[in-house]
């Protein structure tokens, strides 16, 4: 999809998947599974669940129970089903903006009310406005909080203390917390990721949505995971899946890819993360002569949020400059809501040469 959007020699660096091949061990496992030749209905195997639990224990210090885990087709469908199962039309959902557009869509398209809590950008780093969050949580219609952790589009990894404060506020105001942690696989060396599960209290209603689709570039295999320790929230979620017959087995191919990623892909993922760190350095140094573009340095993921407000362009003019003048296709910041106006999101999940070329093209375009 990303490359189909390119016209001529434009560099497609918008859609959030990588140009890089997944881990060779996953490719080999998929090849063996294809050679098997039978792709009938497939249940979740104990070995798959064991792999998930071992991965979260080792990488996140979270001891998962098999019963908490529900394999799903994607994080965004899971968030929508969680909201539909737990809330009533007209209930309010807190979202921190700028926010990944489909999260806002999942709220509004399901008859719920968006409660916006804007993040604060200070010294090129986003922080949670806890005063604003308290006000939002105290509203009588506030019932849930969709937490994006690491944050998309900025790549901010929230600290343990940040998340602990979120948990306290959620508990005080009886909020359900849905933590979208799909970008937590590639966390850079200067950051430390904490899953929301490790700050939530016993009995707190929360769900963690995660999986290998971003870190291992497996998005089109439609295999994600939703973990819910809370019995009532888990039952309502699975009830929504049952209503649309989305609880019948798993993808045979997706399950093999996930299990292989979580049992054999650790070293490859670590190497990928190092590659992305170096790509980030290449982008930042390549834009050093364009002070009007200020990268918001991410803590994780292969997406970089560029603050272009100093250019003084409208969002339409900004996109035209990137796409048609520089020839670099990016995701417009306005797609992440009004708080994203004047920004763009660029994808560095590609070769280092392509990242360097994008920075060079932008530098030349803005010099002109």
C-alpha positions, -999 to 999 in steps of 0.1 A, spaced: 0 0 0 28 24 9 47 19 -23 16 20 -44 10 55 -31 43 68 -46 42 87 -78 75 86 -98 105 88 -76 87 98 -44 99 81 -12 69 65 6 75 71 43 40 75 56 21 43 64 34 26 95 50 -6 83 86 -12 75 104 -18 42 126 -44 59 122 -82 56 111 -99 88 134 -123 107 147 -151 86 136 -177 112 100 -165 107 103 -168 70 116 -204 74 89 -213 98 62 -200 74 78 -219 45 76 -251 65 40 -244 74 30 -237 38 46 -270 27 23 -287 51 -5 -277 28 -35 -279 51 -49 -246 63 -81 -256 81 -95 -242 113 -68 -239 139 -71 -235 176 -46 -217 199 -21 -243 209 -5 -245 244 29 -240 228 17 -207 214 4 -195 248 36 -206 265 56 -186 240 35 -155 247 39 -158 284 76 -165 282 81 -134 260 62 -110 283 79 -124 313 114 -120 299 109 -87 280 84 -69 302 85 -86 336 48 -94 334 37 -129 344 7 -136 322 -19 -163 328 -30 -183 297 -66 -176 305 -61 -138 303 -50 -140 266 -73 -137 236 -57 -138 201 -73 -113 178 -70 -100 143 -55 -66 153 -52 -41 180 -77 -16 166 -105 -42 163 -97 -52 198 -100 -16 211 -134 -12 194 -147 -45 208 -135 -36 243 -153 -2 241 -185 -18 227 -186 -45 253 -179 -24 284 -196 9 276 -230 23 268 -238 48 239 -229 83 251 -203 73 276 -171 93 275 -136 79 266 -104 99 274 -78 100 246 -45 119 248 -39 140 217 -23 142 193 -36 106 188 -35 79 162 -66 86 141 -83 52 143 -84 54 181 -105 85 179 -126 68 151 -131 38 174 -146 61 200 -169 82 178 -179 54 154 -193 34 183 -215 61 196 -192 72 224 -181 107 234 -145 117 229 -129 134 259 -96 150 248 -67 155 271 -39 172 252 -3 162 258 21 190 266 51 195 243 80 209 264 116 210 252 108 186 223 93 161 246 57 152 253 44 150 289 10 140 303 -11 169 315 -21 153 348 -42 183 359 -61 180 327 -64 143 331 -78 147 366 -105 171 352 -113 147 323 -115 117 346 -138 135 371 -165 140 344 -196 120 351 -196 106 316 -160 95 317 -159 57 317 -127 46 299 -92 58 290 -74 46 259 -37 49 266 -12 47 237 20 34 252 45 39 236 27 69 222 18 72 185 28 95 168 55 108 191 72 75 201 72 87 238 77 59 263 59 68 295 79 64 327 69 40 354 59 70 376 38 84 348 19 52 344 15 47 382 -1 82 384 -24 72 355 -34 40 374 -42 60 406 -64 84 387 -81 56 369 -88 38 401 -101 69 419 -126 76 391 -135 40 381 -121 42 346 -114 12 324 -79 15 310 -72 1 275 -34 2 269 -24 1 233 12 -13 235 17 -24 199 49 -3 195 66 -16 226 88 -42 209 114 -17 196 124 5 226 156 24 222 186 21 245 180 53 264 144 44 274 128 18 297 94 5 289 68 -4 315 37 -22 306 6 -8 322 -1 -42 337 29 -37 361 14 -5 376 -23 -16 378 -36 -29 410 -52 -62 417 -88 -61 405 -83 -30 383 -103 -33 350 -77 -29 323 -67 -45 290 -33 -46 273 -32 -49 235 0 -59 219 17 -83 194 45 -87 169 30 -69 139 50 -37 142 83 -50 157 85 -79 133 68 -63 103 39 -88 103 9 -65 101 -8 -83 72 -9 -116 90 -35 -102 113 -24 -117 146 -25 -96 178 -31 -103 215 -54 -88 241 -46 -97 277 -72 -90 304 -68 -101 340 -101 -87 350 -128 -114 348 -157 -91 340 -139 -70 314 -126 -102 297 -161 -117 296 -176 -86 280 -148 -84 255 -152 -120 245 -189 -116 243 -185 -89 217 -161 -111 197 -188 -139 199 -215 -116 185 -195 -112 153 -182 -148 152 -146 -135 157 -138 -160 185 -135 -191 163 -99 -203 162 -68 -184 150 -49 -178 118 -27 -208 112 -1 -187 95 -3 -158 119 0 -181 149 32 -197 135 47 -163 128 39 -150 163 52 -181 181 84 -181 160 89 -144 167 85 -148 204 107 -180 207 134 -174 181 133 -137 171 148 -119 201 183 -114 187 169 -102 153 146 -77 171 175 -63 191 195 -59 159 165 -42 143 162 -18 172 199 -8 169 194 -2 132 164 21 139 184 40 165 211 46 138 184 56 113 171 81 138 205 96 142 209 98 104 176 116 101 183 141 129 218 149 116 205 151 81 180 178 91 205 198 111 206 225 85 168 230 86 161 245 120 125 250 110 120 212 113 124 200 148 123 162 153 105 151 185 131 125 195 112 92 200 119 66 227 106 37 206 91 26 172 101 34 137 81 66 135 94 101 140 71 131 147 85 163 131 75 197 144 73 219 114 53 248 128 83 272 124 78 270 87 46 290 90 27 268 65 -8 256 65 -13 219 68 -21 217 31 10 237 22 31 216 46 20 183 30 25 197 -5 61 208 4 70 174 17 52 153 -10 54 174 -42 84 196 -37 107 173 -17 92 140 -30 89 125 5 55 110 13 47 115 50 16 112 73 1 146 78 0 157 115 -35 170 111 -46 133 107 -39 130 144 -63 157 153 -60 195 158 -31 190 182 -12 176 153 -15 207 131 19 218 118 35 184 123 41 154 101 50 118 109 78 101 90 87 64 88 123 54 93 117 17 92 137 14 60 173 14 47 197 40 61 204 52 26 167 60 21 165 79 54 196 99 44 181 107 10 148 118 26 167 143 48 187 155 19 156 160 -3 139 180 25 169 201 31 172 210 -6 135 217 -10 134 240 20 165 258 9 148 265 -24 
